[in-house]
Structure formats: structure tokens, C-alpha cells
Amino acid sequence: MATPLEKWVEEQAALTKPKKIHWCDGSEEEARKIIEIGIKEEKIEGTPVFKELNQNRWSSSYYHKSHPTDVARTEHLTFISHPDKDVVGPNNNWMHPDEAKQKMKKLFDGSMKGKTMYVLPYMMGHPDSPYAKACVQITDISYVAVSMRIMTRMGKKVIEKIGNSDNFVKGLHSVGDFSPERRFIIHYPEENLVHSIGSGYGGNALLGKKCFSLRIASWLGFKEGWLAEHMALIGVETPDNKIYYIAAAFPSACGKTNFSMLQSALPGYKVWTIGDDIAWLNIGPDGRLWALNPETGFFGVAPGTSMKTNPNMMRTLKNKNFYPILFTNTAINIDTNEPWWEGLDGEIPENLMDWQGKKWEKGSSAKAAHPNSRFTVSIYNCPTLSKEYDNPRGVPISAIIFGGKRTKLLPLVVEAFDWEQGVFSGARSGSETTAAAAHSVGVIRRDPMAMLPFCGYNMGDYFAHWLSIGKKLKNPPKIFTANWFRTDENGKFLWPGFGDNIRVLKWIIDRVENKAKAKQTPIGLIPEYDSFDLSGLNFTKENWEKLFSINREEWLQEAKEIEKFFCQFGDHLPEKIKAQLNKLINDFK
């Protein structure tokens, strides 16, 4: 008799009509075979799905060029499908499940004709963790099958774990004909189901990532009493060999991956990597907040990654431990068959093929690598991987950081007075848009807890959920805000950033241990000049004052903008968050 999993796969096969079905076992041998299929058989607009790169210089590395219209997450085509629009909230696109199912059934009908249907059984989280979730994704492209092996714990044991149960997260994906007109990503939180068609891009097609581990998981967390967050996870080891675990939420383009692999500029301090993108936070049996990274890989932005900005990521990409490593939409050095991107160390090569497969003219204003070109690599390649990464319990969190990119307004680091004010500081956070974003430069884009594109339900209720978690914790982590991007009157960054961000982490740890002095301000506690380690830096007291200045008029204007943003959530906005906003306004009047 067929299991619920087998029945579901049979139903999807009857709908999509593949040539054959392959149940993946997650082995390296299988990955090699699937890559071979991607090199020799599968094509996107006439181009093979995979191209082998220079194995002497970039071991186990392969190149993938996506469809030219398929290079990023498509937020406007991403929907949450719940019977009640109010539950979904103004932060999401909504579609009724009846309409969504009807639409997707037509699009999926026959979408895999002549193709292989890959069945991918995978775990998000360590299989022995009480917090892990069993999932199965179906796809029709080798790139997704191989990428999911890198990014998740894929294998036969997941099928055994599911057994006769129907309690598993389902994901149906097809690239279809790659048409933007027929491209949709739809989440059904009540059914633990995701439908994705028309895209092969990671954020749209690797359904264990943003689709499940954030959008669906945030809803599960809301119902079950935990948090699924867009956060890096690190361990900071001090000179006396103590390790403090920190969760940090940064919006896109704020250096979250660099932060997660930070190479310390302070002697005796080390940073251990647990994750760079997603954290699941649970209240442990001891009443503390614990966190784990449900993923097993990095899906990182290539441009700007170098030995200067992120040496540990460069070492990860050159590591031979875990097979394979994928590069998507970078340029290629024609002479050496190596990936290349803007910001990579060394001279610009003479002969480059750009991300669209055309010869790139040196000095051209067009980028050779797509600005959102990516690498996909196993976390086990990371030289700074924490020994606690595979601990099924996760790690206990001492501090939470909410980051943002603001050239003015926000000081380098601020400690919240308490959990409630800390939640408010996360709820109001945002970043200035850059030229790469689809907005005017310098416009503030609110992104509460860096979760605006990923929260699978009404954000007003999400803020309330954060507040309720704090009430249940015996010893809540301290909450901080951080801003590496403040500039002087000439537009020059005041703070050196990168490896020197360890100085901020040192102060945060000292505050956790009640060792460092802090000064009270209307927005929270900021460091005293003599309690912050600036040793070895040529950092003037004048620049320190600029870095931590708090401008009354700017903050009153900011409060108006926060109030405007909060208004959309209506009655769902918690009274305690409203009270925090009112307190901020009154303290500056």
C-alpha cells in the first residue's frame, strides 16, 4: 500500500507528466551523475545547465547561467495563500487558496513533459533535533536538485523518518517555460505546501530556503511558539576561551555573510560561523533562547566578495572538502575558464565572457557579472565552522543584533533598555536604498527584523509574537542595533567595518557580562568612549562624537515615518509597540 508521500508524488507526476521519476538519495555519486546530465543533456535556451570550470584552480566547481529574465527573487509574484486575507497582512501579496490552486493546476499541467522529475527528500535542521522539519521537494531541473543537496540535509533517511505520516512539508517546483508571465511562487501556510513555477533562481526555486525556512516556518513558529528569522548566527570566542552566541538580522546589502565569517581585528578574539542567513529560535527547556541554522550551505552574492572583504568565504570557495560548488551568473575568464566578478582580487582579466554569455569589453560601463550573481557552497567547506553547528539542540543566544544601512541618524551600536524596546527597535528598522535597488537612492525602506519579504503572516501579529516570546524567557538576550554605514559631511564612512566590527561585538559581550559602561539616551544605551576598545585604530574623539551623535530633529522626523509605516497594520499593531513609539516622541520633545 502506498504511503502518503508516495501518493502525493504520484499525484504530482499525473499532473506534470514527466518522462521519468528519480528519487534522490543525496549521495556524492548521484550529484556527479546529475551534474553530468546538466552538462550533456539539459539546456536553458540552448545553453547547457552546467559548465565545468577550471578544476585545478576552482576544485569541484561548475558554472550555471540562468534564464536572462530569471536572476533574482520575484517579490511581486510571491503570494501567501490563506483563506483569510487579514491573517496574511499588508506586508504580503494575498491570493485565496481556491484561486491559487486553480491557477497553478493549469500552469503545472504537463509542465514536465519530456523531463526528469527529481524527488528531493530533505531535512531542515539536524535530523536528531526536536526542532527539525522533514520536507520533500519535486523539481524538473538538475540545477535545483544539486543546489538542494548543498543547501539541505538530503537523503533516504528522510523518507524513513516520514514513514506513513503525512506530516511533511511539500514543495512542487517546475521551471515551466521560464516565462515571467507564467511565474508564480505561492505559499499555503495551512497546508505546509509551496508551489513555484517559471523560475530556476535560488530564492524562488530552492524551496527549503526562503519559501519554507522563513515564510512557512514563520507561520509554524507563530502557531507553535518559536521564531523563524532572517538572521546570521555566530559564536564569538574571547581571549579567556569563553564563547558567546549572537543572532544578527541585517537587510539585504548590509554585509550579513561577511559578518557571519568575520576575521577578527582584535588579538585573542575569534568568530565561529553557524549560519549566514536563517535562524530558528526556540525557548529551551532551561528557559533560555536557543538557535539553530536549518541550512547546510551558503547561497551568497559573489560581487564584492574578496580576500579583503571576506577572506573566509574565499577560503570556503577554494576548499576541496565537499562536492560540488556552483557559480551562477558570474562572468567567466575565457583564457583560464575561471569565475570572475567585480571586486574579486587581482587585475581585471583581458578576456571575459559576461553573465549573458557575450564577450565583455574592458572598461565597459555594463557589469561583467550580474550584480546578484551567486555562489552555492557547502557550509562544511567553511574554515571557521563552529563545533556546535551540528548540535541538535542548537546554541544558547546571549545577544540579538538588528542592523541597517543609514548614513545618518543611527549610531554605530545601541543597546535596548529591555526586550520590549528591543522589539520596537527591530520593528522600526530599515535601510537606505542603493543604486542597485529598484528605488531612488537614499530612500528609507522599512524592513522590520529584516523580515519584510519573508514574514508569512501579518507583521502586526509578528511583533506581538516577538513580545510574547520575551515574556516566556527566563533570561532574555540583550537586544542591540548596529549601523556600520554612518558617514561624515564628505560622505566618507566613519567606521572602518569588516574585521573591526569585532570591537562592536566585544562591547556587546562586555555589556552582556555587565563589564562595560554605557550612556543613556532617548533611543537606548550607547558606549562610553573609554569603555570601547579602539586600540590600534587611528580613531579621533571628533569622529567618535560624529559616530554616536543623536540629532533630535532627525529622530522626530524618523518617528513620523515609523508611525506612517506602522499605520498599515491597524488593530494588529500591539499596544506596547505604539507605547514605545509614543515614548520615543515624548523623550525627544
C-alpha positions as CSV (number, residue, x, y, z in Angstrom):
1,M,0.0,0.0,0.0
2,A,1.3,3.4,-1.0
3,T,2.4,5.9,1.8
4,P,1.0,9.4,1.9
5,L,4.3,10.6,0.4
6,E,4.2,8.1,-2.5
7,K,0.6,9.1,-3.2
8,W,1.5,12.8,-3.2
9,V,4.4,12.2,-5.7
10,E,2.1,10.1,-7.9
11,E,-0.5,12.8,-8.0
12,Q,2.1,15.5,-8.9
13,A,3.5,13.2,-11.6
14,A,0.0,12.7,-13.1
15,L,-0.4,16.5,-13.2
16,T,3.1,17.4,-14.6
17,K,3.6,14.3,-16.8
18,P,7.4,13.8,-16.6
19,K,9.3,11.4,-18.8
20,K,10.7,9.6,-15.7
21,I,10.9,10.0,-12.0
22,H,14.1,9.9,-10.0
23,W,14.1,9.7,-6.2
24,C,17.3,11.3,-5.0
25,D,19.4,9.7,-2.3
26,G,21.7,12.7,-1.6
27,S,24.9,10.8,-2.3
28,E,28.0,12.4,-4.0
29,E,27.9,9.7,-6.7
30,E,24.4,10.8,-7.6
31,A,25.3,14.5,-7.5
32,R,28.1,13.8,-10.1
33,K,25.6,11.9,-12.3
34,I,23.1,14.8,-12.1
35,I,25.7,17.4,-13.0
36,E,26.8,15.2,-15.9
37,I,23.2,15.3,-17.1
38,G,23.2,19.1,-16.7
39,I,26.3,19.3,-18.8
40,K,25.3,16.9,-21.6
41,E,21.5,16.7,-21.8
42,E,19.6,19.6,-20.1
43,K,19.6,23.0,-21.7
44,I,18.2,26.5,-21.0
45,E,17.7,28.4,-24.3
46,G,20.3,26.2,-25.9
47,T,22.9,26.5,-23.2
48,P,23.8,23.5,-21.0
49,V,22.6,23.8,-17.4
50,F,26.1,23.2,-16.1
51,K,29.6,24.0,-17.5
52,E,32.7,22.6,-15.8
53,L,35.1,25.2,-14.6
54,N,38.9,25.1,-14.1
55,Q,39.3,22.2,-11.7
56,N,42.9,23.0,-10.9
57,R,42.1,26.5,-9.7
58,W,38.5,26.0,-8.5
59,S,38.1,22.4,-7.4
60,S,34.7,20.8,-7.8
61,S,33.3,24.0,-9.3
62,Y,30.6,24.4,-12.0
63,Y,29.0,27.3,-13.8
64,H,25.3,27.9,-14.3
65,K,23.8,30.6,-16.5
66,S,20.2,31.2,-15.6
67,H,17.5,32.4,-18.0
68,P,18.1,36.2,-18.6
69,T,14.7,37.1,-17.1
70,D,15.4,34.9,-14.0
71,V,18.1,36.5,-11.9
72,A,16.5,37.4,-8.6
73,R,13.6,36.8,-6.2
74,T,10.3,38.0,-7.7
75,E,8.6,39.5,-4.7
76,H,5.7,40.9,-6.8
77,L,4.9,37.4,-8.0
78,T,5.2,35.8,-4.5
79,F,2.0,35.2,-2.6
80,I,0.7,33.9,0.7
81,S,-2.5,31.9,0.1
82,H,-4.6,31.7,3.2
83,P,-8.5,31.8,3.3
84,D,-8.3,35.0,5.5
85,K,-6.6,38.0,3.8
86,D,-6.4,39.8,7.2
87,V,-4.2,36.9,8.6
88,V,-1.8,37.4,5.7
89,G,-1.5,41.2,6.3
90,P,-0.5,44.2,4.2
91,N,3.2,43.0,4.2
92,N,2.3,40.2,1.8
93,N,0.6,39.6,-1.6
94,W,-2.5,37.6,-1.0
95,M,-4.4,35.1,-3.1
96,H,-7.3,32.9,-2.0
97,P,-6.3,29.2,-1.9
98,D,-9.2,28.3,-4.4
99,E,-8.0,30.8,-6.9
100,A,-4.3,29.9,-6.4
101,K,-4.9,26.1,-6.7
102,Q,-6.9,26.6,-9.9
103,K,-4.3,28.9,-11.4
104,M,-1.3,26.7,-10.5
105,K,-3.0,23.5,-11.7
106,K,-3.3,24.9,-15.2
107,L,0.3,26.1,-15.2
108,F,1.7,22.8,-13.8
109,D,-0.4,20.7,-16.2
110,G,2.2,18.9,-18.5
111,S,5.0,21.3,-17.3
112,M,7.5,18.4,-17.0
113,K,6.8,16.6,-20.4
114,G,10.0,15.1,-21.7
115,K,11.8,15.9,-18.5
116,T,13.0,14.0,-15.4
117,M,11.0,14.7,-12.2
118,Y,13.5,14.8,-9.3
119,V,12.1,13.9,-5.9
120,L,14.2,15.5,-3.2
121,P,13.6,14.3,0.4
122,Y,15.4,16.7,2.8
123,M,15.6,17.9,6.4
124,M,15.8,21.5,7.5
125,G,17.8,21.3,10.8
126,H,19.8,18.4,12.2
127,P,17.8,15.1,11.9
128,D,18.2,14.5,15.6
129,S,16.9,17.9,16.6
130,P,13.5,18.2,18.1
131,Y,13.2,21.4,16.0
132,A,14.0,19.8,12.6
133,K,11.4,19.5,9.9
134,A,11.1,16.8,7.2
135,C,10.4,18.1,3.7
136,V,10.1,16.9,0.1
137,Q,10.5,19.0,-2.9
138,I,9.8,18.0,-6.5
139,T,11.7,19.7,-9.3
140,D,12.4,19.3,-13.0
141,I,15.9,20.8,-13.3
142,S,19.3,19.5,-12.4
143,Y,20.5,22.8,-11.0
144,V,17.8,22.8,-8.3
145,A,18.4,19.1,-7.5
146,V,22.2,19.7,-7.0
147,S,21.7,23.0,-5.2
148,M,19.2,21.5,-2.7
149,R,21.8,18.8,-1.9
150,I,24.3,21.5,-1.0
151,M,21.8,23.7,1.0
152,T,19.9,20.9,2.9
153,R,20.4,17.5,4.5
154,M,19.1,15.4,1.6
155,G,18.8,11.6,1.7
156,K,16.9,8.3,2.0
157,K,16.7,8.6,5.8
158,V,14.3,11.5,5.4
159,I,11.8,9.1,3.7
160,E,12.3,6.6,6.6
161,K,11.6,9.5,9.0
162,I,8.4,10.5,7.2
163,G,7.3,6.8,7.1
164,N,3.5,6.5,6.9
165,S,2.9,10.1,8.1
166,D,1.6,12.9,6.0
167,N,3.3,15.4,8.3
168,F,6.0,16.7,5.9
169,V,6.4,20.0,4.1
170,K,5.6,19.7,0.4
171,G,7.1,21.7,-2.4
172,L,6.2,21.4,-6.1
173,H,8.6,23.2,-8.5
174,S,8.9,23.4,-12.2
175,V,10.8,25.9,-14.4
176,G,8.0,25.7,-16.9
177,D,9.0,27.8,-19.9
178,F,10.7,30.4,-17.7
179,S,8.1,33.0,-18.8
180,P,7.7,35.9,-16.4
181,E,4.0,35.9,-17.4
182,R,3.7,32.4,-16.0
183,R,5.9,32.8,-13.0
184,F,4.4,32.4,-9.5
185,I,5.6,31.4,-6.0
186,I,2.7,30.6,-3.8
187,H,2.7,29.5,-0.2
188,Y,-0.1,27.7,1.6
189,P,0.7,28.0,5.3
190,E,-2.3,26.0,6.5
191,E,-1.1,23.0,4.3
192,N,2.7,23.2,4.7
193,L,2.8,23.5,0.9
194,V,4.7,25.6,-1.6
195,H,4.0,25.9,-5.4
196,S,6.7,27.5,-7.6
197,I,6.7,27.7,-11.3
198,G,8.6,29.7,-14.1
199,S,11.8,30.3,-12.2
200,G,15.0,28.4,-11.5
201,Y,16.6,31.2,-9.4
202,G,17.6,30.1,-5.9
203,G,15.2,32.2,-3.7
204,N,12.3,31.2,-5.9
205,A,13.2,27.6,-6.7
206,L,15.2,26.2,-3.7
207,L,12.0,25.8,-1.7
208,G,13.7,24.8,1.6
209,K,15.3,28.3,1.8
210,K,13.1,31.5,1.9
211,C,9.9,29.7,1.0
212,F,9.8,27.1,3.8
213,S,12.5,28.1,6.3
214,L,11.2,31.6,6.6
215,R,7.7,32.2,5.1
216,I,6.1,28.8,6.0
217,A,8.3,28.4,9.1
218,S,7.4,31.8,10.5
219,W,3.7,30.8,10.4
220,L,4.6,27.5,12.1
221,G,6.6,29.3,14.7
222,F,3.7,31.7,15.3
223,K,1.4,28.7,16.0
224,E,3.9,26.6,17.9
225,G,5.7,29.2,20.0
226,W,9.1,29.8,18.2
227,L,10.7,32.2,15.7
228,A,11.9,31.6,12.1
229,E,14.3,34.6,11.4
230,H,16.4,36.1,8.6
231,M,19.5,36.0,10.8
232,A,23.2,35.2,10.8
233,L,24.4,33.1,13.7
234,I,27.9,33.3,15.1
235,G,29.9,32.3,18.2
236,V,32.4,34.9,19.5
237,E,35.3,33.4,21.4
238,T,37.1,35.7,23.9
239,P,40.8,35.5,24.9
240,D,39.7,33.5,28.0
241,N,38.1,30.9,25.7
242,K,34.5,31.7,26.5
243,I,32.1,31.6,23.6
244,Y,29.1,33.8,23.3
245,Y,26.4,33.1,20.6
246,I,24.9,36.0,18.8
247,A,22.0,36.2,16.3
248,A,22.1,39.1,13.9
249,A,19.4,40.3,11.4
250,F,20.6,42.5,8.6
251,P,18.6,43.5,5.5
252,S,20.0,42.8,2.0
253,A,23.3,44.6,1.1
254,C,24.2,45.1,4.7
255,G,27.0,42.5,4.9
256,K,25.3,39.6,6.7
257,T,27.5,37.0,5.1
258,N,30.7,39.0,5.7
259,F,29.6,39.4,9.4
260,S,29.0,35.7,9.8
261,M,32.6,34.9,8.7
262,L,34.2,37.9,10.3
263,Q,38.0,37.8,10.6
264,S,38.8,39.5,13.9
265,A,41.0,42.6,14.0
266,L,41.4,42.2,17.8
267,P,44.1,39.7,19.1
268,G,42.6,36.8,21.1
269,Y,39.1,37.1,19.6
270,K,37.7,34.6,17.1
271,V,34.4,34.4,15.3
272,W,32.9,30.9,14.6
273,T,30.3,30.6,11.9
274,I,27.0,28.8,12.5
275,G,24.9,30.4,9.7
276,D,24.7,33.4,7.4
277,D,21.0,33.7,6.5
278,I,18.4,31.8,8.6
279,A,18.0,31.0,12.2
280,W,15.2,29.2,14.0
281,L,14.9,30.4,17.6
282,N,13.3,28.2,20.3
283,I,12.7,28.5,24.0
284,G,14.8,25.7,25.5
285,P,13.9,23.5,28.5
286,D,16.1,25.8,30.6
287,G,14.1,28.9,29.7
288,R,16.8,30.4,27.6
289,L,16.6,31.3,23.9
290,W,18.3,28.7,21.7
291,A,19.0,28.9,17.9
292,L,20.0,26.6,15.1
293,N,20.7,27.2,11.4
294,P,18.4,24.9,9.4
295,E,20.5,25.1,6.3
296,T,23.8,23.3,5.3
297,G,25.2,25.8,2.8
298,F,25.7,29.4,1.6
299,F,23.9,30.9,-1.3
300,G,25.9,34.1,-1.3
301,V,26.3,37.2,-3.5
302,A,29.5,37.0,-5.5
303,P,30.3,40.7,-6.4
304,G,32.3,42.4,-3.7
305,T,33.5,39.1,-2.2
306,S,37.3,39.1,-1.9
307,M,40.2,38.3,0.4
308,K,39.8,41.9,1.7
309,T,36.1,41.9,2.4
310,N,35.5,38.2,3.3
311,P,38.7,36.1,3.3
312,N,37.0,33.2,5.0
313,M,34.4,33.0,2.2
314,M,37.1,32.9,-0.4
315,R,38.8,30.1,1.5
316,T,35.4,28.3,1.6
317,L,35.0,28.6,-2.2
318,K,38.5,27.2,-2.7
319,N,38.1,24.3,-0.2
320,K,38.0,20.8,-1.7
321,N,36.1,19.1,1.2
322,F,32.6,19.0,-0.1
323,Y,31.3,18.4,-3.6
324,P,30.2,20.4,-5.6
325,I,30.5,24.3,-5.7
326,L,28.2,26.2,-8.1
327,F,28.7,29.7,-9.6
328,T,25.6,31.3,-11.1
329,N,25.6,34.4,-13.5
330,T,29.2,35.5,-12.7
331,A,31.5,36.4,-15.6
332,I,34.0,33.8,-16.9
333,N,37.7,34.4,-17.6
334,I,37.8,32.9,-21.1
335,D,41.6,32.3,-21.0
336,T,41.6,30.3,-17.7
337,N,37.9,29.1,-17.5
338,E,37.5,30.6,-14.0
339,P,34.6,32.5,-12.5
340,W,35.1,36.3,-12.2
341,W,33.1,39.1,-10.6
342,E,33.5,42.8,-9.8
343,G,35.5,43.2,-6.6
344,L,37.4,39.9,-6.9
345,D,41.1,40.2,-6.0
346,G,43.7,40.9,-8.8
347,E,43.7,42.6,-12.1
348,I,40.6,42.5,-14.4
349,P,41.2,39.7,-16.9
350,E,41.8,40.7,-20.6
351,N,39.2,38.2,-21.9
352,L,35.9,38.0,-20.1
353,M,32.6,36.5,-21.1
354,D,29.8,38.4,-19.3
355,W,27.0,36.7,-17.4
356,Q,24.8,36.7,-20.5
357,G,27.5,34.7,-22.5
358,K,28.7,37.7,-24.5
359,K,32.3,39.0,-24.9
360,W,32.8,41.8,-22.3
361,E,34.6,44.9,-23.4
362,K,37.1,46.1,-20.7
363,G,36.2,49.5,-19.4
364,S,32.5,49.0,-20.3
365,S,30.0,50.6,-18.0
366,A,28.0,47.4,-18.0
367,K,28.9,44.8,-15.3
368,A,30.6,41.6,-16.4
369,A,29.0,39.6,-13.6
370,H,25.3,40.2,-12.8
371,P,25.1,42.3,-9.6
372,N,23.1,39.4,-8.0
373,S,25.4,36.7,-9.3
374,R,25.7,33.9,-6.7
375,F,27.8,31.0,-5.4
376,T,26.3,27.9,-3.8
377,V,28.7,26.1,-1.4
378,S,28.5,23.7,1.5
379,I,28.8,25.1,5.0
380,Y,31.2,22.2,5.7
381,N,33.8,23.9,3.5
382,C,33.9,26.8,5.9
383,P,37.2,27.0,7.8
384,T,35.5,28.9,10.7
385,L,32.6,26.5,11.1
386,S,31.6,26.3,14.7
387,K,32.0,22.9,16.5
388,E,28.4,23.4,17.7
389,Y,26.9,23.7,14.2
390,D,25.7,20.1,14.2
391,N,24.5,20.2,17.9
392,P,20.8,19.1,17.6
393,R,19.9,21.5,20.5
394,G,21.4,24.5,18.7
395,V,23.3,27.2,20.7
396,P,22.1,29.5,23.6
397,I,21.8,33.1,22.5
398,S,23.4,35.9,24.6
399,A,22.6,38.8,22.3
400,I,20.5,39.8,19.3
401,I,21.5,42.5,16.8
402,F,19.2,44.3,14.4
403,G,21.2,46.0,11.7
404,G,20.5,48.6,9.0
405,K,22.2,50.9,6.5
406,R,21.8,54.5,7.5
407,T,24.3,57.3,6.5
408,K,22.9,59.5,9.3
409,L,20.6,59.0,12.3
410,L,21.7,55.7,13.7
411,P,24.8,55.4,15.9
412,L,27.3,52.5,15.4
413,V,25.8,50.4,18.2
414,V,22.9,51.0,20.7
415,E,21.7,48.6,23.5
416,A,17.9,48.5,24.1
417,F,16.7,49.2,27.6
418,D,14.8,46.0,27.7
419,W,13.1,43.3,25.5
420,E,10.1,45.5,24.6
421,Q,12.2,48.4,23.5
422,G,14.5,45.9,21.6
423,V,11.5,44.5,19.7
424,F,10.4,48.1,18.9
425,S,14.0,48.8,17.6
426,G,13.7,45.8,15.3
427,A,10.2,46.7,14.2
428,R,11.2,50.2,13.1
429,S,14.4,49.2,11.4
430,G,15.2,50.0,7.8
431,S,17.9,50.8,5.3
432,E,18.6,53.4,2.7
433,T,18.2,52.1,-0.8
434,T,21.3,52.0,-3.1
435,A,21.6,52.3,-6.8
436,A,21.3,48.5,-7.1
437,A,17.8,48.6,-5.6
438,A,14.7,49.3,-7.6
439,H,14.0,52.6,-5.8
440,S,15.5,56.1,-5.7
441,V,18.9,56.2,-4.0
442,G,18.8,57.2,-0.3
443,V,15.1,56.4,0.3
444,I,14.4,54.6,3.5
445,R,12.9,51.1,3.0
446,R,11.4,49.8,6.3
447,D,12.4,46.2,6.8
448,P,11.4,45.1,10.3
449,M,13.8,42.5,11.7
450,A,15.0,42.2,8.0
451,M,11.9,40.0,7.6
452,L,9.5,42.2,5.5
453,P,9.8,40.0,2.3
454,F,9.8,36.8,4.4
455,C,7.2,37.0,7.2
456,G,4.4,34.6,6.2
457,Y,1.6,36.4,8.1
458,N,0.5,39.8,9.3
459,M,3.5,41.7,10.7
460,G,1.5,43.3,13.4
461,D,0.9,39.8,14.8
462,Y,4.5,39.0,14.2
463,F,5.6,41.9,16.5
464,A,3.1,40.6,19.1
465,H,4.6,37.1,18.8
466,W,8.1,38.6,19.5
467,L,6.8,40.3,22.6
468,S,5.2,37.0,23.8
469,I,8.4,35.1,23.3
470,G,10.2,37.6,25.6
471,K,7.7,37.1,28.3
472,K,8.3,33.3,28.3
473,L,12.1,33.6,28.5
474,K,13.8,33.3,32.0
475,N,16.8,35.4,30.9
476,P,16.1,37.2,27.6
477,P,19.1,38.0,25.4
478,K,20.1,41.7,25.3
479,I,19.0,43.4,22.1
480,F,21.2,45.8,20.1
481,T,21.0,47.8,16.9
482,A,24.1,48.2,14.7
483,N,24.9,50.5,11.8
484,W,28.3,50.2,10.1
485,F,27.4,52.7,7.4
486,R,27.3,56.2,9.0
487,T,29.2,58.8,7.0
488,D,30.8,62.2,7.7
489,E,30.0,65.5,6.0
490,N,32.0,64.4,2.9
491,G,30.2,61.1,2.5
492,K,33.1,59.1,3.9
493,F,32.4,56.1,6.2
494,L,33.2,57.0,9.8
495,W,33.7,53.4,10.9
496,P,36.2,51.0,9.2
497,G,33.9,48.0,9.4
498,F,34.8,44.4,8.3
499,G,37.2,42.9,10.8
500,D,37.0,45.9,13.1
501,N,33.3,45.1,13.7
502,I,34.7,42.7,16.4
503,R,35.1,45.8,18.5
504,V,31.4,46.2,18.5
505,L,30.9,42.6,19.4
506,K,33.5,42.9,22.2
507,W,31.4,45.8,23.7
508,I,28.2,43.8,23.3
509,I,29.8,40.9,25.2
510,D,31.1,43.2,27.9
511,R,27.5,44.6,28.2
512,V,26.1,41.0,28.5
513,E,28.6,40.5,31.3
514,N,27.9,44.0,32.8
515,K,31.5,45.0,32.4
516,A,31.3,48.0,30.1
517,K,30.0,51.4,30.8
518,A,27.1,52.9,28.8
519,K,25.4,56.3,28.5
520,Q,21.7,56.6,28.5
521,T,20.0,58.3,25.5
522,P,16.3,58.5,24.3
523,I,17.0,55.6,21.9
524,G,18.9,53.3,24.2
525,L,22.3,52.9,25.8
526,I,25.5,53.8,23.8
527,P,29.1,53.1,24.7
528,E,31.2,55.5,26.8
529,Y,34.3,56.5,24.8
530,D,36.7,54.9,27.4
531,S,34.7,51.6,27.5
532,F,35.1,50.8,23.8
533,D,38.2,49.1,22.5
534,L,39.8,51.3,19.8
535,S,43.3,50.0,20.3
536,G,45.4,50.1,17.2
537,L,42.9,52.3,15.3
538,N,43.6,55.9,14.4
539,F,40.2,56.9,15.5
540,T,39.7,60.5,16.8
541,K,37.4,61.7,19.5
542,E,35.9,64.0,17.0
543,N,34.9,61.1,14.7
544,W,33.6,59.2,17.8
545,E,31.2,62.0,18.6
546,K,30.0,62.0,14.9
547,L,29.6,58.3,15.0
548,F,27.4,58.4,18.1
549,S,25.7,61.8,17.7
550,I,21.9,61.7,18.1
551,N,20.0,64.5,16.3
552,R,16.7,65.5,17.9
553,E,15.1,66.8,14.6
554,E,16.2,63.8,12.6
555,W,14.7,61.5,15.2
556,L,11.4,63.3,15.4
557,Q,11.2,63.1,11.6
558,E,12.1,59.4,11.8
559,A,9.3,58.9,14.4
560,K,6.8,60.4,11.9
561,E,8.0,57.9,9.2
562,I,7.8,55.0,11.6
563,E,4.2,56.0,12.6
564,K,3.2,56.1,8.9
565,F,4.7,52.6,8.4
566,F,3.0,51.2,11.4
567,C,-0.4,52.6,10.5
568,Q,-0.9,49.9,7.8
569,F,-1.1,47.2,10.5
570,G,-4.1,48.8,12.1
571,D,-5.5,46.9,15.1
572,H,-2.9,44.2,14.6
573,L,-0.1,46.5,15.9
574,P,0.5,45.8,19.6
575,E,-0.3,48.5,22.1
576,K,3.2,48.0,23.6
577,I,4.8,48.9,20.3
578,K,2.6,52.0,20.0
579,A,3.6,52.9,23.5
580,Q,7.3,52.6,22.6
581,L,6.8,54.9,19.6
582,N,5.0,57.5,21.8
583,K,7.8,57.3,24.4
584,L,10.4,57.9,21.7
585,I,8.5,61.0,20.5
586,N,8.0,62.4,24.0
587,D,11.6,61.8,25.0
588,F,12.8,64.0,22.1
589,K,10.2,66.8,22.6
